[in-house]
Amino acid sequence: MKDRAYNFFKYIGEYSLYGLIFFLPISNALLEIFVILALIGFAGRKIIKADFGYLKFWPNICLIFFMLFSAFSLFNSGAYLNKSLNALFGKWFQYLSIYIVVQDVAYDKKIFKRVVSVFLLSATLVVLSGLSQYFLGVEFLRNRSMGYIDGKTDAVTSTFTHYNNFGGYIVVILSVASALFLSSNYFRVSEISLLIFTIFSTATLILTFSRGSWLAAIASFIFVSIISKRNLKRLIPVFLLIFIMFLFPLFHDRFFLIFETSGDRDRLLYWKAAIKMIQEHPLLGTGVGTFMANFSKYLPNLYPAYAHNCYLQIFAETGVFSLLAFVAFVASFIYLGIKKFIVSKDYLLLGLLTGVVGFLVHSFFDTDLYSLSLAILFWVLVGLIFARLRVTNK
């Protein structure tokens, strides 16, 4: 009876994880449902058989300190204490739970392969939907129309509400696909299929006109080329596509706008507001989840917004020690992942690491860690990396 109950919750957790990953870029409502089901499956299994040994991993100490200093920031929340409690327990602890569940469920090697297959299947549909949006005017998964930049330039958003969010997602899947393509016959997937997928992903990334996403993709390519030390001639068709598209003024003018302050006026103002908050509360911040609540004190003439720089926002809301703990956590598992790749030549692990690197670069210019789907994507990636480290160790 006990074994039956355990297997029941195990299957709930496993298939909820597949659903979570598949619907992550498609539907926030279904995403939240599968998150809840995955947590129920996890809780049921742990009640029957309490096994938390995998959490005794030194990078998690940094994560504990990050959550601890985030909790300490509540002392500065003041009138916005309810917002802070909701952000701490309703968001950050939820993300932490997802990270724990993913690495627990995906520890099984077969499940891990299925997770990656579901991830690539979902990503393929989202990429094709983005291309449909550009060429036909409407994407077929959510029936969304094109986004607009400055009210004039069409930008692909696919299933996302904003082209920057879609760009952040594409950077991750392009990173994973590129790393897998550099390996040979991984999962017996046709190299031609991977190449086509990589080309299509690159095209949709460019069509987002998201400069932060472009920079993040460049950083990812540099990272994977340095770590893999593989011949990048295999990616020549991708580089050729990028070169051809950037021959058009529409694309290269948008790219060079990166180096003009006028092109990011509002974002720079958001950063200045964050810096002012940091100067007033450098140790514990203004309180987790209070950035937008305090926004009008520093920029009264602008509508409240996120900082559009996740690191500045973490610093502003929870203080310097929280930011240092988060950076240390990220640096620790990237270091361990690179170290393991050098020994194992596990290109799937490299793809996940490259995806995280691209995500972190993109987070410097946007709100990725504060967007539901992208934040969950990040913690799923981190959970998969830790699970992969355990699988290869086994």
C-alpha positions in Angstrom: 0.0 0.0 0.0 2.8 2.4 0.9 4.7 1.6 -2.3 1.5 2.2 -4.4 1.0 5.6 -2.7 4.6 6.5 -3.3 4.4 5.5 -7.0 1.1 7.5 -7.4 2.7 10.7 -6.1 5.9 9.9 -8.2 3.8 9.8 -11.4 2.0 13.0 -10.4 5.3 14.8 -9.9 6.9 13.4 -13.1 4.0 14.2 -15.5 3.3 17.5 -13.8 6.9 18.4 -14.6 6.4 17.5 -18.3 3.3 19.7 -18.3 5.0 22.5 -16.5 7.8 22.6 -19.1 5.6 22.2 -22.1 3.1 25.0 -21.1 5.8 27.3 -19.6 5.9 29.6 -22.7 2.3 29.1 -23.7 -0.1 29.6 -20.7 0.6 31.1 -17.3 -2.7 29.6 -16.0 -1.8 26.0 -17.0 1.8 26.7 -15.8 0.6 27.5 -12.3 -1.7 24.4 -12.2 1.2 22.1 -13.1 3.4 23.8 -10.6 0.9 23.1 -7.8 0.5 19.5 -9.0 4.3 19.0 -9.1 4.5 20.3 -5.5 1.7 18.0 -4.4 3.5 15.0 -6.0 6.8 16.1 -4.3 5.1 16.6 -0.9 3.3 13.2 -1.1 6.5 11.3 -1.8 8.5 13.0 0.9 5.8 12.3 3.5 6.0 8.6 2.6 9.8 8.5 2.2 11.7 11.6 3.4 14.9 11.8 1.3 16.5 15.2 1.2 20.1 14.1 1.1 20.6 15.7 -2.4 20.2 19.1 -0.8 23.4 18.7 1.2 25.4 20.4 -1.6 27.5 23.4 -0.8 26.2 25.8 -3.4 22.8 25.6 -1.6 24.4 27.4 1.3 24.6 30.5 -0.8 21.0 30.1 -1.7 20.0 29.8 1.9 21.9 33.0 2.7 20.1 34.7 -0.3 16.7 33.8 1.1 17.8 34.7 4.7 18.9 38.2 3.7 15.7 38.6 1.6 13.8 37.8 4.8 15.8 40.3 6.8 14.8 43.0 4.2 11.3 42.8 5.7 12.5 45.1 8.5 12.6 47.9 5.9 9.3 47.2 4.2 7.3 49.5 6.4 3.8 50.1 5.1 4.5 47.6 2.3 5.0 44.6 4.6 2.1 42.7 3.0 3.7 43.2 -0.5 7.0 41.9 0.9 5.5 38.9 2.5 3.7 38.0 -0.7 6.9 38.5 -2.8 8.9 36.4 -0.3 6.6 33.5 0.2 4.4 33.7 -2.9 7.2 34.1 -5.4 10.8 33.5 -4.1 9.9 30.5 -2.0 7.7 29.1 -4.8 10.7 29.4 -7.2 12.9 27.8 -4.7 10.4 24.9 -4.3 10.4 24.4 -8.1 14.2 24.3 -8.1 14.1 21.6 -5.5 11.3 19.6 -7.1 13.0 19.6 -10.6 16.3 18.3 -9.4 14.5 15.6 -7.3 12.3 14.4 -10.1 14.8 14.7 -13.0 17.5 12.7 -11.1 16.3 9.6 -13.0 18.2 9.6 -16.3 15.2 8.4 -18.4 13.0 11.1 -16.9 15.7 13.7 -17.7 15.8 12.7 -21.3 12.0 13.0 -21.5 12.1 16.4 -19.9 14.6 17.7 -22.5 12.4 16.2 -25.3 9.3 17.9 -24.0 11.3 21.2 -23.6 12.5 21.0 -27.3 9.0 20.0 -28.5 7.4 23.0 -26.8 10.2 25.3 -28.0 9.7 24.1 -31.6 6.0 25.0 -31.4 6.7 28.4 -30.0 9.3 29.2 -32.6 7.1 28.1 -35.4 4.3 30.2 -33.9 6.6 33.2 -33.8 7.4 32.7 -37.5 3.7 32.4 -38.3 3.1 35.6 -36.4 5.7 37.4 -38.6 4.7 36.1 -42.0 0.9 35.7 -41.4 0.3 38.4 -38.8 -1.0 36.1 -36.0 0.7 33.3 -34.1 -1.3 30.0 -33.9 -0.9 29.1 -30.2 -2.4 32.2 -28.4 -3.7 34.2 -31.4 -1.5 37.1 -30.5 -0.7 39.9 -33.0 2.7 41.4 -33.5 4.3 43.7 -31.0 5.5 47.2 -31.8 8.6 49.2 -31.0 8.1 52.9 -30.8 4.7 52.4 -32.4 6.3 51.7 -35.9 8.6 48.6 -36.0 6.9 45.2 -36.0 8.4 42.8 -33.4 7.8 39.1 -33.0 6.4 38.1 -29.5 5.1 34.6 -30.3 3.1 33.4 -27.2 4.6 36.1 -25.0 3.1 39.5 -24.2 6.3 41.4 -25.0 9.1 40.9 -27.5 11.8 41.2 -24.8 10.3 38.3 -22.9 10.1 36.2 -26.0 13.7 37.2 -26.7 14.8 36.0 -23.3 13.1 32.6 -23.8 14.6 32.2 -27.3 18.1 32.9 -26.0 17.8 29.9 -23.7 16.5 27.4 -26.2 19.0 28.6 -28.9 21.8 28.1 -26.4 20.7 24.5 -25.6 20.1 23.7 -29.3 23.5 25.1 -30.3 25.4 23.1 -27.7 23.5 19.9 -28.7 24.3 20.6 -32.4 28.0 20.8 -31.5 27.9 17.3 -30.1 27.4 14.2 -32.4 24.0 12.4 -32.7 22.9 13.4 -29.2 19.7 11.5 -28.3 19.8 10.1 -31.8 18.3 13.3 -33.0 19.1 14.2 -36.6 21.8 16.8 -36.9 19.9 18.3 -39.8 16.8 18.7 -37.6 18.9 20.4 -34.9 20.4 22.7 -37.5 17.0 23.7 -38.9 15.7 24.3 -35.4 18.8 26.4 -34.6 18.4 28.5 -37.8 14.6 29.1 -37.1 15.3 30.0 -33.5 18.0 32.5 -34.6 15.6 34.0 -37.2 12.9 34.5 -34.6 15.4 35.9 -32.1 16.5 38.5 -34.7 12.9 39.3 -35.5 12.2 40.2 -31.8 14.4 43.3 -32.3 15.3 42.8 -28.7 18.8 44.2 -28.3 19.3 42.7 -24.9 18.4 39.3 -26.3 20.9 39.8 -29.2 23.7 40.7 -26.7 22.7 37.7 -24.5 22.9 35.4 -27.5 26.3 36.7 -28.5 27.5 36.1 -24.9 26.1 32.5 -25.1 27.9 31.8 -28.4 31.2 33.1 -26.9 30.7 31.0 -23.7 29.9 27.7 -25.6 32.8 28.2 -28.0 35.3 28.8 -25.2 34.2 26.0 -23.0 33.5 23.4 -25.7 36.6 24.2 -27.8 34.8 22.6 -30.7 35.0 23.6 -34.3 32.3 26.2 -34.8 32.3 25.6 -38.6 29.2 23.5 -38.1 27.3 26.7 -37.1 28.3 28.6 -40.3 24.7 28.4 -41.7 23.5 30.2 -38.5 26.2 32.9 -38.7 25.5 33.3 -42.4 21.8 33.9 -41.7 22.8 36.5 -39.1 25.1 38.3 -41.5 22.5 38.4 -44.3 19.7 39.7 -42.0 22.0 42.4 -40.6 22.7 43.7 -44.1 19.2 45.3 -43.9 19.2 48.8 -42.3 16.2 47.9 -40.2 18.3 45.4 -38.2 21.7 47.0 -38.0 20.2 50.4 -37.1 18.3 48.7 -34.2 21.5 47.0 -33.0 23.7 50.1 -33.0 21.0 51.9 -31.0 22.5 49.9 -28.1 25.4 52.4 -28.0 23.1 55.5 -28.0 21.8 56.6 -24.6 18.7 58.1 -26.3 17.6 54.7 -27.3 17.3 53.5 -23.7 16.2 56.7 -21.9 13.5 55.1 -19.7 15.6 52.1 -18.8 18.5 54.4 -17.7 16.0 56.3 -15.6 14.8 53.1 -14.0 18.5 52.2 -13.2 19.0 55.6 -11.6 16.0 55.1 -9.4 17.3 51.7 -8.3 20.7 53.3 -7.5 19.1 56.0 -5.4 17.2 53.2 -3.4 20.5 51.4 -3.0 22.3 54.5 -1.7 19.5 55.0 1.0 19.3 51.3 2.0 22.5 49.5 0.9 22.5 46.7 3.5 18.9 45.4 3.7 17.3 47.2 0.8 13.8 48.8 0.8 12.1 45.4 1.3 11.7 42.5 -1.0 8.9 43.1 -3.6 8.7 46.9 -2.9 10.5 48.3 -5.9 7.4 49.4 -7.8 5.7 50.5 -4.5 8.6 52.9 -3.9 9.1 53.8 -7.5 7.1 57.1 -7.5 9.3 58.5 -4.6 12.3 58.6 -7.0 10.6 59.0 -10.4 7.3 60.8 -9.8 6.8 61.6 -13.5 6.9 58.0 -14.8 4.5 55.2 -14.4 5.8 52.6 -11.8 7.9 49.9 -13.4 10.5 47.2 -12.6 14.2 48.2 -12.7 14.8 46.4 -16.0 18.0 45.1 -14.4 17.4 42.1 -12.1 20.7 42.6 -10.2 20.0 46.2 -9.4 16.5 45.3 -8.4 17.7 42.5 -6.0 20.2 45.0 -4.6 17.6 47.7 -4.2 15.0 45.5 -2.6 17.1 43.2 -0.4 20.5 44.7 0.0 24.1 44.0 -0.9 24.5 40.7 1.1 21.5 39.2 -0.7 22.9 40.1 -4.1 26.3 38.7 -3.2 24.7 35.5 -2.0 22.7 35.1 -5.3 25.8 35.8 -7.4 27.8 33.3 -5.4 25.1 30.7 -5.9 25.1 31.2 -9.6 28.9 31.3 -9.9 29.2 28.1 -7.9 27.0 25.9 -10.0 28.4 27.3 -13.3 31.9 26.5 -12.0 30.9 23.0 -11.0 29.1 22.5 -14.3 32.1 23.6 -16.4 34.4 21.4 -14.2 32.1 18.4 -14.8 31.8 19.1 -18.6 35.6 19.1 -19.0 35.7 15.6 -17.6 32.4 14.1 -19.0 32.0 16.1 -22.3 28.3 16.1 -21.5 27.0 18.5 -24.2 23.5 18.6 -22.7 25.0 19.9 -19.4 26.9 22.5 -21.5 23.7 23.5 -23.2 21.9 24.0 -19.9 24.9 26.1 -18.6 25.0 28.1 -21.8 21.2 28.8 -21.5 21.7 30.0 -17.9 24.6 32.3 -19.0 22.4 33.8 -21.8 19.5 34.2 -19.3 21.7 36.0 -16.8 23.1 38.4 -19.4 19.6 39.1 -20.6 18.5 39.7 -17.0 20.9 42.6 -16.9 18.6 44.5 -19.3 15.2 43.2 -18.4 12.9 41.8 -15.7 13.4 38.0 -16.3 13.6 37.0 -12.6 10.4 38.9 -12.0 8.4 37.5 -14.9 6.4 34.4 -14.0 7.2 32.2 -17.0 10.9 33.3 -17.3 11.6 33.1 -13.6 10.3 29.6 -13.5 12.3 28.8 -16.7 15.5 29.9 -14.8 14.8 27.8 -11.7 13.9 24.8 -13.9 17.2 25.2 -15.7 19.1 25.4 -12.5 17.3 22.4 -11.1 18.1 20.4 -14.3 21.8 21.4 -14.0 21.9 20.1 -10.4 20.1 16.9 -11.4 22.5 16.5 -14.3 25.5 16.9 -12.0 24.0 14.1 -9.8 23.3 11.9 -12.8 26.8 12.2 -14.2 28.3 11.6 -10.7 26.2 8.5 -10.4 
